[in-house]
Amino acid sequence: MYTRRILLSRLKEWAHSYQKLPTAKEILKDPNIPTLSIYVRHFGNWNESLRKAGCLIKRLLCPLVMKH
């Protein structure tokens, strides 16, 4: 069972590892991150998931990545 905190943490980790925001397509392909449907169930849609994770949408870098 994933909590919202865990889901958001996983998004931030992904962004840090790949130095970019994940697209929905990339999440669907990656077996190491919860599925897109889980994010949609918890946050309503993919962009809201990114926003809640503290990221900027529209393919901008996550603030966490920019500090790196």
Backbone hydrogen bonds, N-H to C=O, Kabsch-Sander energy under -0.5 kcal/mol:
donor,donor_aa,acceptor,acceptor_aa,energy
7,L,3,T,-2.4
8,L,4,R,-2.5
9,S,5,R,-2.2
10,R,6,I,-2.4
11,L,7,L,-1.8
12,K,8,L,-2.1
13,E,9,S,-2.4
14,W,10,R,-2.3
15,A,11,L,-2.5
16,H,12,K,-2.3
17,S,13,E,-2.6
18,Y,14,W,-2.5
19,Q,15,A,-1.3
20,K,15,A,-0.8
27,I,23,T,-2.1
28,L,24,A,-2.1
29,K,25,K,-1.3
30,D,26,E,-1.3
33,I,30,D,-1.1
38,I,35,T,-0.6
39,Y,35,T,-1.5
40,V,36,L,-2.6
41,R,37,S,-2.3
42,H,38,I,-1.9
43,F,39,Y,-2.7
44,G,40,V,-2.4
49,S,45,N,-1.5
50,L,46,W,-2.0
51,R,47,N,-2.6
52,K,48,E,-2.7
53,A,49,S,-1.5
54,G,51,R,-1.6
55,C,50,L,-2.3
65,V,62,C,-0.6
66,M,62,C,-2.0
67,K,63,P,-1.3
68,H,64,L,-0.5
68,H,65,V,-1.1
